[in-house]
Amino acid sequence: MVISIQQYNDEQRATEELGRIHNGEILTANVDGFDDVVDRMRTEVRQERRRERKYDERRRESLSYRTRTVLHRPPPSLKDELSMVGRYDPPYGKFAVVRPPKADRERLLEMDREERVSLPDEPRSLDDIEFRLYHGPFDDSQPVYLLCITADGYGFYEGRENTPLGGPYAFRVSKSKRHELLDLCLESGFFEFDHTFVSAEDVAPLPSVSTGVRVGESEKWVYNYSRSAPRAVQRIETAIQEACLVDQWLEPDWRAILETLTTAPEAAGPALALLAAAHDERVLADADPDAVFEAVRPYLSSPDRTTRRDATETATRIFMLADCSLGEARELFEPLLDDDDEEIRTYAADALELIECND
């Protein structure tokens, strides 16, 4: 990915490009001292990482806080274009702008041949593995969306453009699915891939997909701006998208979501988040309340708090429309008053109050 570092020139009253960065390294310098500018940016990134480690633990553990920030303020990195754009944004001082790579193709490929990411040990633990995928933004007809699967098993989705659901939304991604992703990256040689896949022969519109895997302090990014990228690159992109149920986020269909809940419980996290998001954004108004309620009901006792919370949110919203007696609903929601999650307790209390009003 090419990042243009720009700055507003007060004297000329115009924006000037100081230079361009590719995969964390200088691609072109348009002003003297641009290497010093990039060195200062690297220092700023290191300082910000140290500050992040000192954040209050409760703040870091807050899912609502993480949902707001994980895709808007990614961990600072000169290799991550989303991080750069979020860290350096206009109008004051330096700011970063993502540029299509085709004009710089030859130089990019030359730089890529020099990069190999060496991991300290072959990673087999999920404790420090994070996956990211950014789809877009150089074709106005294509959806622009962001995905992240964190080391502690949370998934995050945000639709930016041409998507029916916006967000951001959080959900659980199963450990088995994350192991599959890690194994696929290792078996395919992801960490040995070139950074950029761009072809002189390809004609727009083209895919624009950035895929990143962080292993502790190390990170590897692959940028696909070509229809001829190796199949292994596309397999990894697809695997991350499938782990987050991207197809259903982009074309939500309540029958497909409920089928996922009933036949693929390992994907319940994103499916339940989808139902809650669809209600928030008034999508899937034609969903059958009985079918939704029955599909969600088993997850009210899920051992995972986030999954249980999303299930409770949907169940308490829809039970009055479903074929569920007030007594049955009371028996279902009363135990949730003792849940260790405050939001779940609130949903349950609101539902029970509604039951009392209608009893």
C-alpha positions as CSV (number, residue, x, y, z in Angstrom):
1,M,0.0,0.0,0.0
2,V,1.2,3.5,-0.8
3,I,0.8,6.2,1.9
4,S,1.2,9.8,0.8
5,I,2.4,12.0,3.7
6,Q,1.1,15.5,3.1
7,Q,1.1,18.8,4.9
8,Y,-0.6,22.1,4.5
9,N,1.7,25.0,3.5
10,D,0.5,28.2,5.1
11,E,2.6,30.4,2.9
12,Q,1.4,28.9,-0.4
13,R,-2.0,28.1,1.0
14,A,-1.9,24.7,-0.6
15,T,-1.3,21.1,0.4
16,E,2.1,19.7,-0.5
17,E,3.2,16.1,-0.6
18,L,6.3,15.6,1.5
19,G,6.8,12.0,0.2
20,R,5.4,8.5,0.0
21,I,5.8,5.5,2.3
22,H,5.3,1.9,1.2
23,N,5.1,-0.9,3.8
24,G,6.7,1.2,6.4
25,E,9.7,2.4,4.2
26,I,10.3,5.5,2.1
27,L,9.1,5.1,-1.4
28,T,9.7,8.6,-2.7
29,A,10.9,11.9,-1.1
30,N,9.7,15.2,-2.5
31,V,11.3,17.4,0.0
32,D,14.7,17.5,1.7
33,G,14.7,15.9,5.1
34,F,11.8,13.5,4.4
35,D,13.9,10.7,5.9
36,D,14.0,12.8,9.2
37,V,10.2,13.2,9.0
38,V,9.7,9.4,8.7
39,D,12.2,8.8,11.5
40,R,10.2,11.2,13.8
41,M,7.0,9.3,12.8
42,R,8.7,6.0,13.8
43,T,9.6,7.6,17.1
44,E,6.0,8.8,17.6
45,V,4.7,5.3,16.8
46,R,7.0,3.8,19.4
47,Q,6.0,6.4,22.0
48,E,2.3,5.8,21.3
49,R,2.7,2.0,21.7
50,R,4.3,2.6,25.1
51,R,1.5,4.8,26.1
52,E,-1.1,2.2,25.0
53,R,0.6,-0.4,27.3
54,K,0.0,1.9,30.2
55,Y,-3.7,2.4,29.6
56,D,-6.0,1.7,32.5
57,E,-6.8,-2.1,32.4
58,R,-10.5,-1.5,32.7
59,R,-10.5,0.8,29.8
60,R,-8.7,-1.8,27.6
61,E,-11.1,-4.5,28.7
62,S,-14.2,-2.5,27.9
63,L,-15.7,-4.1,24.8
64,S,-17.6,-0.9,24.0
65,Y,-14.4,1.1,24.1
66,R,-12.6,-1.4,21.9
67,T,-15.4,-1.5,19.4
68,R,-15.2,2.2,19.0
69,T,-11.4,2.3,18.6
70,V,-10.1,-1.0,17.2
71,L,-10.8,0.0,13.6
72,H,-10.6,3.7,14.1
73,R,-7.3,3.8,16.1
74,P,-5.5,0.6,15.2
75,P,-2.2,-0.1,17.0
76,P,0.2,2.4,15.6
77,S,2.3,1.1,12.7
78,L,3.8,2.6,9.6
79,K,2.9,-0.6,7.7
80,D,-0.8,-0.4,8.4
81,E,-2.5,2.2,6.2
82,L,-5.6,2.4,8.5
83,S,-3.3,3.1,11.4
84,M,-1.5,5.8,9.5
85,V,-4.7,7.5,8.3
86,G,-6.1,7.4,11.8
87,R,-2.9,8.6,13.5
88,Y,-2.1,11.4,11.0
89,D,-5.4,13.0,9.9
90,P,-6.1,16.5,8.6
91,P,-6.3,19.4,8.9
92,Y,-3.3,20.1,11.3
93,G,0.3,19.1,10.8
94,K,1.2,16.0,8.8
95,F,-1.6,13.8,7.4
96,A,-1.7,10.5,5.6
97,V,-3.6,9.6,2.4
98,V,-3.9,6.2,0.8
99,R,-2.9,6.1,-2.8
100,P,-3.4,3.5,-5.5
101,P,-0.2,1.6,-6.1
102,K,-0.2,1.1,-9.9
103,A,1.8,4.3,-10.8
104,D,4.6,3.1,-8.5
105,R,4.4,-0.6,-9.5
106,E,8.1,-1.2,-10.5
107,R,9.5,0.5,-7.4
108,L,7.1,-1.3,-5.2
109,L,8.0,-4.7,-6.5
110,E,11.7,-3.9,-6.2
111,M,11.2,-2.9,-2.5
112,D,9.1,-6.1,-1.9
113,R,11.9,-8.3,-3.0
114,E,14.0,-7.0,-0.1
115,E,11.4,-7.7,2.6
116,R,11.0,-10.9,4.6
117,V,9.4,-11.0,8.0
118,S,11.3,-13.2,10.4
119,L,9.2,-14.5,13.3
120,P,11.0,-15.2,16.6
121,D,9.5,-18.7,16.7
122,E,6.9,-20.4,14.6
123,P,3.7,-19.2,16.3
124,R,1.3,-21.9,17.4
125,S,-0.4,-20.0,20.2
126,L,-3.3,-17.7,19.6
127,D,-2.4,-15.4,22.5
128,D,-0.5,-12.9,20.5
129,I,-2.0,-13.3,17.0
130,E,-4.2,-10.7,15.4
131,F,-5.7,-10.7,11.9
132,R,-6.8,-7.7,9.9
133,L,-8.4,-7.2,6.5
134,Y,-9.3,-3.9,4.8
135,H,-11.5,-4.1,1.7
136,G,-11.6,-1.0,-0.6
137,P,-11.4,1.9,-1.4
138,F,-10.5,2.5,-5.1
139,D,-13.7,1.3,-6.9
140,D,-16.8,3.4,-6.1
141,S,-19.0,0.4,-6.9
142,Q,-17.4,-2.0,-4.4
143,P,-18.1,-2.2,-0.6
144,V,-15.6,-0.7,1.7
145,Y,-15.4,-2.6,5.0
146,L,-12.9,-3.4,7.7
147,L,-12.3,-6.6,9.7
148,C,-10.2,-7.4,12.7
149,I,-9.9,-10.6,14.7
150,T,-8.0,-9.9,18.0
151,A,-5.7,-12.2,20.0
152,D,-8.3,-12.7,22.7
153,G,-10.9,-13.9,20.2
154,Y,-13.0,-10.9,19.4
155,G,-14.0,-10.1,15.9
156,F,-14.9,-6.6,14.7
157,Y,-16.7,-5.5,11.5
158,E,-17.4,-2.0,10.1
159,G,-19.0,-1.2,6.8
160,R,-17.7,2.2,5.5
161,E,-19.2,2.5,2.0
162,N,-21.7,0.6,-0.1
163,T,-22.7,-1.7,2.7
164,P,-26.2,-2.2,4.2
165,L,-24.8,-2.4,7.8
166,G,-22.4,0.2,9.2
167,G,-21.2,-0.4,12.7
168,P,-18.7,-1.0,14.1
169,Y,-19.9,-4.3,15.6
170,A,-18.1,-6.8,17.9
171,F,-18.6,-10.5,18.2
172,R,-16.8,-13.7,19.3
173,V,-14.7,-15.7,16.8
174,S,-14.3,-19.3,17.9
175,K,-10.9,-20.6,18.9
176,S,-11.1,-23.4,16.3
177,K,-11.7,-20.8,13.5
178,R,-8.7,-18.8,14.6
179,H,-6.6,-21.9,14.7
180,E,-7.6,-22.6,11.1
181,L,-6.6,-19.1,10.1
182,L,-3.2,-19.4,11.8
183,D,-2.6,-22.8,10.3
184,L,-3.5,-21.6,6.9
185,C,-1.1,-18.6,7.2
186,L,1.8,-20.9,8.2
187,E,1.1,-23.7,5.7
188,S,0.7,-21.2,2.8
189,G,3.9,-19.3,3.6
190,F,2.0,-16.1,4.2
191,F,5.0,-14.5,6.0
192,E,7.2,-15.1,2.9
193,F,4.7,-13.5,0.5
194,D,5.6,-10.3,-1.4
195,H,3.9,-7.3,0.1
196,T,2.2,-6.0,-3.1
197,F,0.5,-7.8,-5.9
198,V,-0.2,-5.4,-8.7
199,S,-0.1,-6.2,-12.5
200,A,0.5,-3.8,-15.4
201,E,-2.0,-5.7,-17.5
202,D,-4.9,-5.7,-15.1
203,V,-7.7,-3.2,-16.0
204,A,-9.9,-1.4,-13.4
205,P,-12.0,-2.0,-11.5
206,L,-9.6,-4.0,-9.4
207,P,-9.7,-5.6,-5.9
208,S,-8.1,-3.6,-3.2
209,V,-7.5,-5.8,-0.2
210,S,-5.0,-5.3,2.6
211,T,-4.4,-8.3,4.8
212,G,-2.3,-8.1,8.0
213,V,-1.2,-10.6,10.6
214,R,0.4,-9.4,13.8
215,V,2.5,-11.8,15.8
216,G,3.5,-10.0,19.0
217,E,5.6,-7.0,17.8
218,S,6.1,-8.5,14.3
219,E,3.6,-7.9,11.5
220,K,3.2,-8.9,7.9
221,W,1.0,-7.2,5.4
222,V,0.0,-8.3,2.0
223,Y,-1.7,-5.9,-0.4
224,N,-3.7,-7.3,-3.3
225,Y,-4.4,-4.9,-6.1
226,S,-4.5,-7.5,-8.9
227,R,-6.7,-10.2,-10.4
228,S,-3.7,-12.4,-10.8
229,A,-2.5,-12.7,-7.2
230,P,-1.5,-16.3,-6.1
231,R,-4.3,-18.5,-5.0
232,A,-2.9,-18.8,-1.5
233,V,-3.3,-15.0,-1.0
234,Q,-7.0,-15.2,-2.1
235,R,-7.5,-18.3,0.2
236,I,-6.3,-16.3,3.2
237,E,-8.5,-13.3,2.3
238,T,-11.5,-15.6,1.9
239,A,-10.8,-17.4,5.2
240,I,-10.7,-14.2,7.2
241,Q,-13.9,-13.0,5.5
242,E,-15.7,-16.3,6.2
243,A,-14.6,-16.3,9.8
244,C,-16.5,-13.0,10.2
245,L,-19.4,-14.0,7.9
246,V,-18.7,-11.1,5.6
247,D,-21.1,-12.3,2.9
248,Q,-24.0,-12.1,5.3
249,W,-22.9,-8.6,6.5
250,L,-22.9,-7.4,2.9
251,E,-26.2,-9.2,1.9
252,P,-28.1,-9.9,5.2
253,D,-30.7,-12.5,4.9
254,W,-32.5,-13.7,8.0
255,R,-32.9,-17.3,6.8
256,A,-29.2,-17.6,6.1
257,I,-28.4,-16.1,9.5
258,L,-30.7,-18.5,11.3
259,E,-29.4,-21.5,9.3
260,T,-25.9,-20.5,10.6
261,L,-27.1,-20.4,14.2
262,T,-28.8,-23.8,13.9
263,T,-26.2,-25.7,11.9
264,A,-22.9,-23.9,12.6
265,P,-22.7,-23.0,16.3
266,E,-19.0,-22.2,16.0
267,A,-20.1,-19.2,13.9
268,A,-22.8,-18.1,16.3
269,G,-20.8,-15.0,17.4
270,P,-20.9,-13.1,14.1
271,A,-24.4,-14.4,13.3
272,L,-25.9,-13.1,16.6
273,A,-24.1,-9.8,16.1
274,L,-25.7,-9.6,12.6
275,L,-29.2,-10.0,14.0
276,A,-28.6,-7.3,16.6
277,A,-27.1,-5.0,14.0
278,A,-30.0,-5.7,11.6
279,H,-32.4,-4.6,14.3
280,D,-30.4,-1.5,15.1
281,E,-30.3,-0.4,11.4
282,R,-33.8,-1.6,10.6
283,V,-32.7,-4.3,8.1
284,L,-34.5,-7.7,7.9
285,A,-37.9,-6.2,8.9
286,D,-39.6,-9.3,7.3
287,A,-37.9,-11.8,9.6
288,D,-40.1,-14.4,11.1
289,P,-40.2,-13.6,14.9
290,D,-40.9,-17.2,15.9
291,A,-38.0,-18.6,13.8
292,V,-35.6,-15.9,15.2
293,F,-36.7,-16.5,18.8
294,E,-36.2,-20.2,18.6
295,A,-32.8,-19.9,16.9
296,V,-31.5,-17.4,19.4
297,R,-32.9,-19.1,22.5
298,P,-30.2,-21.8,23.0
299,Y,-27.5,-19.1,23.1
300,L,-29.1,-17.4,26.2
301,S,-27.0,-19.8,28.2
302,S,-23.8,-19.6,26.2
303,P,-20.7,-19.7,28.3
304,D,-19.3,-16.8,26.3
305,R,-20.5,-13.4,27.6
306,T,-20.5,-11.6,24.3
307,T,-22.5,-14.3,22.6
308,R,-24.9,-14.5,25.5
309,R,-25.3,-10.7,25.4
310,D,-26.2,-10.6,21.7
311,A,-28.6,-13.4,22.1
312,T,-30.3,-11.7,25.0
313,E,-30.5,-8.4,23.2
314,T,-32.3,-10.1,20.2
315,A,-34.5,-12.3,22.4
316,T,-35.8,-9.5,24.6
317,R,-36.6,-7.4,21.5
318,I,-38.6,-10.0,19.7
319,F,-40.3,-12.3,22.3
320,M,-43.5,-10.3,22.4
321,L,-43.9,-10.9,18.7
322,A,-43.1,-14.6,18.9
323,D,-45.4,-17.5,19.9
324,C,-44.1,-17.4,23.5
325,S,-46.3,-17.2,26.5
326,L,-45.6,-14.5,29.2
327,G,-45.0,-17.3,31.8
328,E,-42.5,-19.0,29.5
329,A,-40.8,-15.7,28.8
330,R,-40.6,-14.9,32.5
331,E,-38.9,-18.3,33.3
332,L,-36.5,-17.6,30.5
333,F,-35.4,-14.1,31.5
334,E,-35.6,-14.2,35.3
335,P,-32.3,-16.2,35.6
336,L,-30.5,-13.6,33.6
337,L,-31.1,-11.0,36.3
338,D,-28.2,-12.8,38.1
339,D,-25.9,-12.7,35.1
340,D,-22.4,-11.2,35.6
341,D,-22.9,-8.9,32.7
342,E,-24.6,-5.6,33.4
343,E,-26.1,-5.2,29.9
344,I,-27.6,-8.7,30.0
345,R,-29.2,-7.9,33.4
346,T,-30.6,-4.6,31.9
347,Y,-32.1,-6.4,28.9
348,A,-33.6,-9.0,31.2
349,A,-35.0,-6.4,33.6
350,D,-36.6,-4.5,30.8
351,A,-38.2,-7.6,29.3
352,L,-39.6,-8.6,32.7
353,E,-41.0,-5.2,33.2
354,L,-42.7,-5.5,29.9
355,I,-44.1,-8.9,30.9
356,E,-45.5,-7.4,34.1
357,C,-47.2,-4.6,32.2
358,N,-48.9,-7.1,29.9
359,D,-49.7,-9.9,32.4
